[in-house]
Amino acid sequence: MWQVLKGRQCGGYKFRRQQGIGPYILDFYCPELKLCIELDGSSHEHKYDYDEERTAFLAKQGIRVVRYRNEQVYCNPQWIVEDILRQTENITDITDPTPNPSP
């Protein structure tokens, strides 16, 4: 996954790997979009309560979490990138980099 996210390869957005937010480590995080990408493998199969608690904490921070199964990444990484780009279209709270004119 990192191979397709690093170096602004996904829509020109900068993603960080293994980003700490509060007590949690996010797999991939884009600060500009406040978007967290989580990869779930077999270790997540019985951690539904933990994942829900984590997602709720991140939502309170204004961070949107999108989850993918490891198998999806291995089988079709291009689909994952396309889906991430679709997710970014739904995020409207992006700061406009244009400075406000002086009074």
DOVEXKE-994336 format. One record per atom (N, C-alpha, C, O, CB): residue number from 1; x, y, z; residue in three letters; atom name. Coordinates in pm, 1 decimal. Glycine has a CB too. Layout:
BEGIN
  num        c1        c2        c3  residuo  atomo
  NUM         X         Y         Z      Ala     CA
...
//
This chain:
BEGIN
  num        c1        c2        c3  residuo  atomo
    1      82.1    -119.0       0.0      Met      N
    1       0.0       0.0       0.0      Met     CA
    1      86.6     125.5       0.0      Met      C
    1      57.1     222.8     -69.4      Met      O
    1     -93.5      -0.3     120.1      Met     CB
    2     193.7     121.6      78.8      Trp      N
    2     279.7     237.7      87.3      Trp     CA
    2     339.3     272.8     -49.0      Trp      C
    2     362.7     390.0     -78.3      Trp      O
    2     390.2     213.4     188.6      Trp     CB
    3     363.4     173.2    -130.8      Gln      N
    3     421.2     198.0    -263.4      Gln     CA
    3     331.3     285.6    -350.5      Gln      C
    3     381.1     358.5    -436.3      Gln      O
    3     447.6      65.9    -334.1      Gln     CB
    4     200.1     279.6    -329.9      Val      N
    4     108.2     360.6    -411.1      Val     CA
    4      67.3     490.8    -342.9      Val      C
    4       8.0     577.4    -407.1      Val      O
    4     -15.6     280.4    -443.7      Val     CB
    5      97.6     506.2    -214.6      Leu      N
    5      62.0     629.6    -143.6      Leu     CA
    5     178.9     726.1    -128.9      Leu      C
    5     158.8     847.5    -126.4      Leu      O
    5       8.0     596.1      -7.2      Leu     CB
    6     299.3     674.2    -119.4      Lys      N
    6     414.3     762.1     -92.6      Lys     CA
    6     443.7     852.9    -211.6      Lys      C
    6     406.7     823.7    -325.3      Lys      O
    6     538.8     678.7     -58.9      Lys     CB
    7     510.4     962.4    -182.4      Gly      N
    7     552.6    1053.9    -286.7      Gly     CA
    7     438.7    1122.6    -359.9      Gly      C
    7     450.9    1157.1    -477.4      Gly      O
    7     635.6     981.6    -384.0      Gly     CB
    8     327.3    1142.1    -289.4      Arg      N
    8     210.7    1212.8    -347.4      Arg     CA
    8     157.8    1146.3    -474.2      Arg      C
    8     106.6    1214.3    -563.1      Arg      O
    8     247.8    1357.1    -378.6      Arg     CB
    9     169.9    1014.5    -483.0      Gln      N
    9     124.0     941.3    -600.8      Gln     CA
    9     -27.1     925.2    -606.7      Gln      C
    9     -82.4     894.1    -712.3      Gln      O
    9     188.2     806.2    -604.2      Gln     CB
   10     -93.1     945.8    -495.9      Cys      N
   10    -238.5     927.2    -490.0      Cys     CA
   10    -304.9    1065.3    -488.9      Cys      C
   10    -324.4    1125.1    -383.1      Cys      O
   10    -280.4     843.2    -363.0      Cys     CB
   11    -338.6    1114.0    -606.5      Gly      N
   11    -408.5    1242.0    -618.6      Gly     CA
   11    -328.2    1363.2    -577.8      Gly      C
   11    -384.2    1471.7    -561.6      Gly      O
   11    -530.5    1238.2    -538.5      Gly     CB
   12    -197.2    1347.0    -560.7      Gly      N
   12    -113.5    1459.3    -518.9      Gly     CA
   12    -116.8    1484.9    -369.0      Gly      C
   12     -59.4    1582.8    -321.3      Gly      O
   12    -156.1    1583.0    -590.7      Gly     CB
   13    -183.5    1397.4    -294.7      Tyr      N
   13    -193.9    1415.4    -149.3      Tyr     CA
   13     -77.1    1348.6     -79.0      Tyr      C
   13     -31.5    1241.8    -119.9      Tyr      O
   13    -326.9    1358.5     -96.5      Tyr     CB
   14     -28.9    1412.3      27.4      Lys      N
   14      80.7    1356.8     106.1      Lys     CA
   14      24.6    1268.5     216.6      Lys      C
   14     -53.1    1313.8     300.6      Lys      O
   14     168.5    1469.4     165.6      Lys     CB
   15      64.8    1143.0     215.2      Phe      N
   15      27.2    1048.7     319.3      Phe     CA
   15     148.9    1018.1     405.1      Phe      C
   15     261.9    1011.9     356.7      Phe      O
   15     -31.3     918.9     258.5      Phe     CB
   16     123.0     999.5     532.5      Arg      N
   16     226.6     956.6     626.6      Arg     CA
   16     197.8     812.8     666.2      Arg      C
   16      82.4     770.5     673.7      Arg      O
   16     232.2    1049.7     752.6      Arg     CB
   17     302.7     740.1     691.0      Arg      N
   17     288.9     600.2     733.9      Arg     CA
   17     314.4     591.7     883.6      Arg      C
   17     404.6     656.8     936.3      Arg      O
   17     387.2     506.9     655.9      Arg     CB
   18     232.8     509.6     952.3      Gln      N
   18     247.7     486.9    1095.6      Gln     CA
   18     244.8     618.0    1174.4      Gln      C
   18     336.1     647.7    1251.5      Gln      O
   18     377.6     412.3    1123.5      Gln     CB
   19     139.0     695.0    1153.7      Gln      N
   19     121.9     825.0    1218.5      Gln     CA
   19      52.6     808.9    1353.1      Gln      C
   19     -55.0     749.6    1360.4      Gln      O
   19      41.6     920.3    1128.5      Gln     CB
   20     112.0     860.2    1458.4      Gly      N
   20      50.8     856.3    1590.1      Gly     CA
   20     -49.8     969.5    1606.8      Gly      C
   20     -18.5    1085.7    1580.5      Gly      O
   20     157.6     864.0    1698.5      Gly     CB
   21    -170.5     935.2    1650.7      Ile      N
   21    -274.0    1033.1    1684.3      Ile     CA
   21    -331.7     987.5    1818.6      Ile      C
   21    -393.3     881.3    1827.5      Ile      O
   21    -387.2    1043.7    1570.4      Ile     CB
   22    -311.2    1068.3    1922.5      Gly      N
   22    -356.3    1027.5    2055.3      Gly     CA
   22    -290.9     894.7    2091.7      Gly      C
   22    -170.7     877.1    2071.8      Gly      O
   22    -511.4    1015.8    2060.5      Gly     CB
   23    -369.2     801.2    2145.0      Pro      N
   23    -311.7     672.5    2185.2      Pro     CA
   23    -302.4     571.2    2070.4      Pro      C
   23    -269.2     455.1    2094.2      Pro      O
   23    -393.8     613.5    2297.1      Pro     CB
   24    -330.7     612.2    1948.5      Tyr      N
   24    -338.4     518.6    1835.9      Tyr     CA
   24    -231.5     545.5    1730.5      Tyr      C
   24    -185.3     658.3    1714.0      Tyr      O
   24    -475.6     525.6    1771.9      Tyr     CB
   25    -193.8     440.5    1660.2      Ile      N
   25    -103.0     449.8    1546.2      Ile     CA
   25    -185.6     419.0    1422.0      Ile      C
   25    -241.4     310.1    1409.0      Ile      O
   25      20.4     351.3    1560.3      Ile     CB
   26    -192.8     516.1    1330.7      Leu      N
   26    -269.7     499.3    1207.7      Leu     CA
   26    -179.5     438.4    1100.7      Leu      C
   26     -62.6     475.2    1089.5      Leu      O
   26    -329.0     635.2    1159.5      Leu     CB
   27    -233.6     345.5    1022.5      Asp      N
   27    -152.9     283.8     917.0      Asp     CA
   27    -103.9     390.4     819.6      Asp      C
   27      15.9     401.4     793.6      Asp      O
   27    -234.1     175.5     842.0      Asp     CB
   28    -197.3     468.8     765.9      Phe      N
   28    -164.3     576.4     671.5      Phe     CA
   28    -254.0     695.3     702.7      Phe      C
   28    -372.3     678.7     732.4      Phe      O
   28    -182.1     529.9     521.9      Phe     CB
   29    -197.3     815.0     695.8      Tyr      N
   29    -273.9     933.6     731.3      Tyr     CA
   29    -237.9    1049.6     639.7      Tyr      C
   29    -120.5    1075.9     613.5      Tyr      O
   29    -249.5     971.7     877.7      Tyr     CB
   30    -341.2    1118.7     591.3      Cys      N
   30    -323.5    1239.4     511.1      Cys     CA
   30    -374.1    1356.5     594.4      Cys      C
   30    -495.1    1372.6     610.6      Cys      O
   30    -399.4    1229.6     372.7      Cys     CB
   31    -282.3    1439.7     648.5      Pro      N
   31    -325.1    1552.3     732.0      Pro     CA
   31    -411.0    1653.9     656.3      Pro      C
   31    -504.1    1710.6     713.4      Pro      O
   31    -204.0    1622.0     789.3      Pro     CB
   32    -380.9    1677.1     530.0      Glu      N
   32    -455.6    1774.4     450.5      Glu     CA
   32    -603.2    1737.3     441.4      Glu      C
   32    -690.3    1824.0     448.9      Glu      O
   32    -395.8    1785.2     310.4      Glu     CB
   33    -630.4    1608.9     425.4      Leu      N
   33    -768.1    1561.5     413.1      Leu     CA
   33    -827.3    1513.9     544.9      Leu      C
   33    -947.6    1489.8     555.0      Leu      O
   33    -774.6    1450.3     312.9      Leu     CB
   34    -741.0    1500.4     646.8      Lys      N
   34    -781.2    1439.6     773.9      Lys     CA
   34    -844.2    1302.4     744.4      Lys      C
   34    -953.2    1269.5     791.1      Lys      O
   34    -882.0    1532.7     852.3      Lys     CB
   35    -769.8    1224.4     664.6      Leu      N
   35    -814.9    1093.9     618.3      Leu     CA
   35    -718.0     987.0     664.6      Leu      C
   35    -597.5     996.3     641.0      Leu      O
   35    -828.9    1091.5     465.3      Leu     CB
   36    -771.4     885.5     730.4      Cys      N
   36    -694.1     772.1     779.0      Cys     CA
   36    -728.4     650.6     693.1      Cys      C
   36    -845.8     619.7     672.3      Cys      O
   36    -722.9     744.5     930.4      Cys     CB
   37    -626.1     582.1     643.6      Ile      N
   37    -644.3     458.3     569.3      Ile     CA
   37    -594.1     345.7     658.4      Ile      C
   37    -478.1     345.1     699.5      Ile      O
   37    -568.8     461.2     430.7      Ile     CB
   38    -681.4     250.8     687.8      Glu      N
   38    -646.0     137.7     771.8      Glu     CA
   38    -654.5       8.5     692.4      Glu      C
   38    -749.9     -14.1     618.0      Glu      O
   38    -737.0     131.1     894.8      Glu     CB
   39    -553.7     -75.8     709.0      Leu      N
   39    -553.3    -206.6     645.9      Leu     CA
   39    -583.9    -309.8     752.4      Leu      C
   39    -517.4    -316.4     855.8      Leu      O
   39    -417.5    -236.2     576.1      Leu     CB
   40    -684.3    -389.5     725.9      Asp      N
   40    -727.5    -489.9     822.9      Asp     CA
   40    -695.1    -629.1     771.7      Asp      C
   40    -737.6    -669.5     663.5      Asp      O
   40    -878.2    -477.1     851.7      Asp     CB
   41    -619.7    -700.5     851.5      Gly      N
   41    -588.4    -839.2     821.3      Gly     CA
   41    -654.8    -929.7     923.0      Gly      C
   41    -750.5    -890.9     989.9      Gly      O
   41    -436.5    -862.2     819.3      Gly     CB
   42    -603.7   -1048.7     933.5      Ser      N
   42    -664.1   -1146.8    1024.3      Ser     CA
   42    -656.6   -1102.5    1170.6      Ser      C
   42    -738.0   -1146.3    1251.9      Ser      O
   42    -595.5   -1281.9    1008.0      Ser     CB
   43    -561.6   -1017.4    1205.1      Ser      N
   43    -549.4    -972.1    1344.1      Ser     CA
   43    -667.1    -884.8    1387.1      Ser      C
   43    -688.2    -864.5    1506.6      Ser      O
   43    -419.6    -895.2    1362.7      Ser     CB
   44    -743.8    -833.0    1291.4      His      N
   44    -857.5    -746.4    1323.6      His     CA
   44    -989.4    -822.4    1333.2      His      C
   44   -1091.7    -763.2    1367.4      His      O
   44    -869.8    -637.8    1219.8      His     CB
   45    -989.1    -950.4    1304.2      Glu      N
   45   -1114.1   -1026.2    1296.6      Glu     CA
   45   -1193.6   -1026.3    1426.1      Glu      C
   45   -1316.6   -1031.4    1422.8      Glu      O
   45   -1084.9   -1167.0    1257.2      Glu     CB
   46   -1127.1   -1020.9    1537.7      His      N
   46   -1198.9   -1027.5    1666.0      His     CA
   46   -1180.5    -900.3    1748.9      His      C
   46   -1193.8    -902.6    1871.2      His      O
   46   -1151.4   -1148.4    1746.6      His     CB
   47   -1150.2    -791.4    1682.3      Lys      N
   47   -1126.4    -665.3    1752.9      Lys     CA
   47   -1227.1    -559.5    1711.9      Lys      C
   47   -1192.0    -442.3    1698.5      Lys      O
   47    -984.7    -615.1    1726.4      Lys     CB
   48   -1351.3    -599.4    1691.8      Tyr      N
   48   -1454.2    -504.8    1646.5      Tyr     CA
   48   -1475.2    -391.7    1745.5      Tyr      C
   48   -1484.8    -275.7    1705.5      Tyr      O
   48   -1585.7    -577.1    1623.4      Tyr     CB
   49   -1482.5    -423.6    1874.0      Asp      N
   49   -1504.4    -320.1    1975.7      Asp     CA
   49   -1388.4    -220.8    1978.0      Asp      C
   49   -1409.3     -99.7    1985.0      Asp      O
   49   -1522.0    -384.0    2114.8      Asp     CB
   50   -1266.7    -273.0    1972.0      Tyr      N
   50   -1148.0    -186.8    1971.3      Tyr     CA
   50   -1149.6     -95.9    1848.4      Tyr      C
   50   -1125.9      24.4    1859.1      Tyr      O
   50   -1018.3    -271.8    1973.6      Tyr     CB
   51   -1177.7    -153.9    1732.4      Asp      N
   51   -1180.3     -74.6    1609.1      Asp     CA
   51   -1289.1      32.5    1613.5      Asp      C
   51   -1267.8     144.3    1566.5      Asp      O
   51   -1201.9    -165.6    1488.0      Asp     CB
   52   -1404.8      -0.7    1669.2      Glu      N
   52   -1512.9      98.1    1680.4      Glu     CA
   52   -1474.6     211.6    1774.9      Glu      C
   52   -1500.1     328.6    1746.3      Glu      O
   52   -1642.0      30.7    1729.3      Glu     CB
   53   -1413.4     176.4    1887.1      Glu      N
   53   -1369.1     277.0    1984.4      Glu     CA
   53   -1264.1     368.7    1920.9      Glu      C
   53   -1267.9     490.6    1938.0      Glu      O
   53   -1311.6     208.8    2111.9      Glu     CB
   54   -1172.5     309.2    1849.0      Arg      N
   54   -1065.8     383.3    1780.6      Arg     CA
   54   -1124.6     477.4    1675.2      Arg      C
   54   -1086.5     594.3    1667.4      Arg      O
   54    -965.4     285.6    1714.8      Arg     CB
   55   -1216.5     426.4    1595.2      Thr      N
   55   -1280.4     507.2    1491.3      Thr     CA
   55   -1357.6     622.6    1553.1      Thr      C
   55   -1355.3     733.9    1500.5      Thr      O
   55   -1374.0     421.0    1405.5      Thr     CB
   56   -1426.2     597.2    1664.9      Ala      N
   56   -1501.1     703.0    1733.2      Ala     CA
   56   -1405.9     811.1    1785.0      Ala      C
   56   -1435.1     930.1    1773.1      Ala      O
   56   -1584.0     644.1    1849.8      Ala     CB
   57   -1293.0     770.5    1842.1      Phe      N
   57   -1194.2     866.8    1890.8      Phe     CA
   57   -1144.8     953.2    1775.6      Phe      C
   57   -1137.3    1075.4    1788.1      Phe      O
   57   -1075.5     794.5    1958.8      Phe     CB
   58   -1111.2     890.2    1663.8      Leu      N
   58   -1059.1     964.5    1548.7      Leu     CA
   58   -1165.5    1057.0    1490.8      Leu      C
   58   -1134.7    1168.4    1448.3      Leu      O
   58   -1009.0     867.8    1440.5      Leu     CB
   59   -1289.7    1011.7    1489.0      Ala      N
   59   -1398.8    1096.6    1438.3      Ala     CA
   59   -1411.5    1222.8    1523.2      Ala      C
   59   -1438.3    1330.5    1469.9      Ala      O
   59   -1533.1    1019.0    1437.5      Ala     CB
   60   -1392.8    1210.8    1653.9      Lys      N
   60   -1398.0    1328.6    1741.5      Lys     CA
   60   -1285.1    1426.5    1710.6      Lys      C
   60   -1295.7    1545.6    1740.0      Lys      O
   60   -1390.9    1286.1    1888.4      Lys     CB
   61   -1177.5    1376.0    1651.5      Gln      N
   61   -1065.6    1460.8    1610.2      Gln     CA
   61   -1086.9    1515.7    1469.0      Gln      C
   61   -1003.2    1588.9    1416.3      Gln      O
   61    -933.9    1382.0    1616.6      Gln     CB
   62   -1200.6    1479.3    1408.9      Gly      N
   62   -1229.4    1524.4    1273.0      Gly     CA
   62   -1164.7    1440.1    1165.5      Gly      C
   62   -1155.3    1481.8    1050.1      Gly      O
   62   -1185.7    1665.0    1256.7      Gly     CB
   63   -1120.0    1321.2    1203.1      Ile      N
   63   -1049.8    1232.4    1109.6      Ile     CA
   63   -1144.9    1124.1    1059.8      Ile      C
   63   -1209.3    1054.8    1138.6      Ile      O
   63    -925.3    1168.3    1177.1      Ile     CB
   64   -1152.2    1111.3     930.4      Arg      N
   64   -1234.7    1008.2     867.2      Arg     CA
   64   -1149.9     882.9     846.4      Arg      C
   64   -1035.8     891.2     801.1      Arg      O
   64   -1293.8    1058.5     731.5      Arg     CB
   65   -1206.3     767.5     879.7      Val      N
   65   -1134.7     640.2     867.7      Val     CA
   65   -1195.8     558.4     754.9      Val      C
   65   -1317.3     539.9     747.9      Val      O
   65   -1139.0     560.8    1001.3      Val     CB
   66   -1108.7     509.8     666.7      Val      N
   66   -1149.9     420.3     559.4      Val     CA
   66   -1070.4     291.5     576.4      Val      C
   66    -948.1     293.5     590.0      Val      O
   66   -1127.0     484.8     416.8      Val     CB
   67   -1141.6     180.2     575.5      Arg      N
   67   -1077.3      50.2     598.7      Arg     CA
   67   -1080.2     -36.5     473.5      Arg      C
   67   -1177.8     -39.2     398.5      Arg      O
   67   -1145.8     -23.3     714.3      Arg     CB
   68    -969.3    -107.1     454.3      Tyr      N
   68    -958.7    -204.4     345.8      Tyr     CA
   68    -900.5    -332.4     402.6      Tyr      C
   68    -820.8    -329.7     496.4      Tyr      O
   68    -871.1    -150.1     228.4      Tyr     CB
   69    -940.3    -442.2     346.1      Arg      N
   69    -883.2    -572.1     384.6      Arg     CA
   69    -750.9    -589.9     311.4      Arg      C
   69    -735.4    -545.2     197.7      Arg      O
   69    -981.8    -690.3     352.0      Arg     CB
   70    -657.2    -654.6     376.2      Asn      N
   70    -527.0    -679.0     314.4      Asn     CA
   70    -541.9    -745.9     178.3      Asn      C
   70    -469.4    -713.8      84.2      Asn      O
   70    -440.2    -765.3     405.7      Asn     CB
   71    -636.5    -839.1     168.6      Glu      N
   71    -656.4    -911.9      43.2      Glu     CA
   71    -692.3    -816.9     -71.2      Glu      C
   71    -650.4    -837.3    -185.2      Glu      O
   71    -766.2   -1017.6      60.1      Glu     CB
   72    -770.0    -713.3     -40.0      Gln      N
   72    -807.6    -616.1    -142.6      Gln     CA
   72    -683.6    -543.8    -196.1      Gln      C
   72    -672.6    -519.3    -316.2      Gln      O
   72    -908.9    -514.1     -85.8      Gln     CB
   73    -592.6    -510.5    -108.2      Val      N
   73    -471.8    -439.3    -148.2      Val     CA
   73    -384.3    -528.7    -235.5      Val      C
   73    -331.1    -484.2    -337.2      Val      O
   73    -393.4    -391.6     -24.4      Val     CB
   74    -369.7    -653.7    -195.7      Tyr      N
   74    -284.7    -745.3    -271.7      Tyr     CA
   74    -344.3    -778.6    -408.3      Tyr      C
   74    -271.7    -789.1    -507.2      Tyr      O
   74    -262.4    -873.2    -192.8      Tyr     CB
   75    -475.7    -795.2    -413.5      Cys      N
   75    -541.2    -837.3    -538.0      Cys     CA
   75    -560.3    -723.1    -637.2      Cys      C
   75    -549.1    -743.8    -758.0      Cys      O
   75    -675.2    -899.1    -506.9      Cys     CB
   76    -588.9    -603.7    -587.8      Asn      N
   76    -620.1    -495.4    -679.7      Asn     CA
   76    -582.5    -359.5    -620.3      Asn      C
   76    -670.5    -282.3    -582.0      Asn      O
   76    -768.4    -498.1    -715.5      Asn     CB
   77    -452.7    -329.9    -612.5      Pro      N
   77    -411.3    -202.3    -552.5      Pro     CA
   77    -462.3     -81.6    -630.3      Pro      C
   77    -486.8      23.3    -570.6      Pro      O
   77    -260.2    -196.1    -543.4      Pro     CB
   78    -478.7     -93.3    -760.8      Gln      N
   78    -527.6      20.5    -839.3      Gln     CA
   78    -671.2      55.4    -800.1      Gln      C
   78    -706.8     173.1    -795.7      Gln      O
   78    -519.8     -10.6    -990.2      Gln     CB
   79    -753.2     -44.5    -771.8      Trp      N
   79    -890.0     -19.0    -726.8      Trp     CA
   79    -887.4      57.1    -594.0      Trp      C
   79    -967.8     147.9    -573.0      Trp      O
   79    -969.0    -152.3    -712.1      Trp     CB
   80    -795.7      20.5    -504.8      Ile      N
   80    -783.4      88.2    -375.7      Ile     CA
   80    -751.7     236.0    -397.9      Ile      C
   80    -813.6     322.8    -336.4      Ile      O
   80    -673.7      21.4    -288.5      Ile     CB
   81    -656.0     264.3    -485.2      Val      N
   81    -620.6     403.7    -514.1      Val     CA
   81    -741.9     478.0    -568.7      Val      C
   81    -770.2     590.0    -526.0      Val      O
   81    -503.1     411.0    -614.9      Val     CB
   82    -813.2     417.4    -661.8      Glu      N
   82    -932.4     481.3    -718.5      Glu     CA
   82   -1037.5     506.0    -611.2      Glu      C
   82   -1103.7     609.8    -611.1      Glu      O
   82    -991.5     395.1    -830.7      Glu     CB
   83   -1052.7     410.6    -520.1      Asp      N
   83   -1150.3     427.4    -412.8      Asp     CA
   83   -1107.3     538.3    -316.9      Asp      C
   83   -1190.8     616.4    -271.4      Asp      O
   83   -1169.0     295.5    -336.4      Asp     CB
   84    -979.2     545.7    -286.3      Ile      N
   84    -929.8     654.2    -200.3      Ile     CA
   84    -958.6     788.3    -266.3      Ile      C
   84   -1001.7     882.1    -199.3      Ile      O
   84    -777.2     638.9    -172.6      Ile     CB
   85    -935.6     798.4    -396.1      Leu      N
   85    -963.8     923.5    -467.0      Leu     CA
   85   -1113.0     955.3    -464.1      Leu      C
   85   -1150.5    1072.1    -453.8      Leu      O
   85    -914.3     915.2    -612.3      Leu     CB
   86   -1198.1     854.1    -473.1      Arg      N
   86   -1343.1     877.0    -459.3      Arg     CA
   86   -1374.8     928.0    -318.9      Arg      C
   86   -1459.9    1015.3    -301.9      Arg      O
   86   -1423.0     746.4    -488.5      Arg     CB
   87   -1306.8     874.0    -219.4      Gln      N
   87   -1327.9     918.0     -81.4      Gln     CA
   87   -1289.7    1065.4     -66.1      Gln      C
   87   -1356.8    1139.3       5.9      Gln      O
   87   -1246.1     830.8      16.6      Gln     CB
   88   -1183.0    1108.3    -132.9      Thr      N
   88   -1139.2    1247.0    -119.9      Thr     CA
   88   -1239.5    1342.9    -181.8      Thr      C
   88   -1249.0    1458.3    -140.0      Thr      O
   88   -1002.8    1265.7    -184.7      Thr     CB
   89   -1315.0    1296.0    -281.8      Glu      N
   89   -1417.8    1381.3    -342.7      Glu     CA
   89   -1527.7    1415.2    -243.3      Glu      C
   89   -1593.0    1518.9    -254.9      Glu      O
   89   -1478.1    1312.9    -465.4      Glu     CB
   90   -1548.1    1327.4    -145.2      Asn      N
   90   -1653.2    1347.4     -46.2      Asn     CA
   90   -1608.9    1434.5      70.8      Asn      C
   90   -1690.4    1471.4     155.3      Asn      O
   90   -1700.2    1214.4       5.3      Asn     CB
   91   -1481.7    1466.9      76.0      Ile      N
   91   -1430.2    1548.2     185.3      Ile     CA
   91   -1432.5    1693.5     140.4      Ile      C
   91   -1359.5    1732.3      49.2      Ile      O
   91   -1286.0    1503.8     227.1      Ile     CB
   92   -1515.6    1772.6     204.1      Thr      N
   92   -1530.6    1912.3     161.7      Thr     CA
   92   -1464.3    2009.3     257.2      Thr      C
   92   -1460.0    2129.2     229.6      Thr      O
   92   -1676.7    1947.3     148.4      Thr     CB
   93   -1412.8    1961.0     368.0      Asp      N
   93   -1353.4    2049.5     468.0      Asp     CA
   93   -1202.6    2059.8     448.4      Asp      C
   93   -1125.2    2033.7     540.4      Asp      O
   93   -1385.0    1999.6     609.6      Asp     CB
   94   -1161.9    2098.0     327.9      Ile      N
   94   -1021.3    2115.9     297.8      Ile     CA
   94    -992.3    2265.4     301.1      Ile      C
   94   -1063.5    2344.9     239.8      Ile      O
   94    -983.6    2053.0     159.3      Ile     CB
   95    -889.6    2301.8     371.7      Thr      N
   95    -854.0    2442.5     384.9      Thr     CA
   95    -808.5    2496.2     250.1      Thr      C
   95    -725.9    2434.9     182.5      Thr      O
   95    -743.8    2461.9     491.4      Thr     CB
   96    -861.9    2609.0     212.2      Asp      N
   96    -822.2    2675.4      88.2      Asp     CA
   96    -685.9    2739.4     111.3      Asp      C
   96    -671.2    2822.5     200.9      Asp      O
   96    -928.5    2782.3      43.2      Asp     CB
   97    -584.0    2701.1      30.1      Pro      N
   97    -450.1    2756.1      52.0      Pro     CA
   97    -436.3    2901.7       7.8      Pro      C
   97    -332.3    2963.0      31.6      Pro      O
   97    -348.7    2672.3     -21.0      Pro     CB
   98    -539.0    2958.1     -56.0      Thr      N
   98    -531.9    3096.0    -101.2      Thr     CA
   98    -543.7    3189.5      18.6      Thr      C
   98    -641.2    3182.7      93.4      Thr      O
   98    -642.4    3125.7    -205.1      Thr     CB
   99    -444.0    3277.3      37.1      Pro      N
   99    -451.4    3367.4     154.1      Pro     CA
   99    -561.9    3470.9     135.8      Pro      C
   99    -594.4    3509.7      23.6      Pro      O
   99    -315.8    3438.6     176.8      Pro     CB
  100    -618.2    3514.3     246.4      Asn      N
  100    -718.7    3620.5     243.7      Asn     CA
  100    -648.2    3752.1     213.9      Asn      C
  100    -538.5    3776.1     264.2      Asn      O
  100    -797.4    3628.3     379.0      Asn     CB
  101    -709.9    3837.9     132.4      Pro      N
  101    -647.6    3968.6     103.3      Pro     CA
  101    -643.0    4053.9     229.2      Pro      C
  101    -728.1    4042.0     317.4      Pro      O
  101    -725.0    4043.2      -8.7      Pro     CB
  102    -542.6    4139.4     235.8      Ser      N
  102    -529.3    4231.4     348.9      Ser     CA
  102    -640.6    4333.7     344.2      Ser      C
  102    -684.0    4372.2     235.6      Ser      O
  102    -391.5    4301.5     348.1      Ser     CB
  103    -689.2    4379.8     462.1      Pro      N
  103    -795.2    4481.8     463.7      Pro     CA
  103    -746.9    4615.5     412.8      Pro      C
  103    -824.1    4711.3     408.0      Pro      O
  103    -849.9    4498.4     603.5      Pro     CB
//
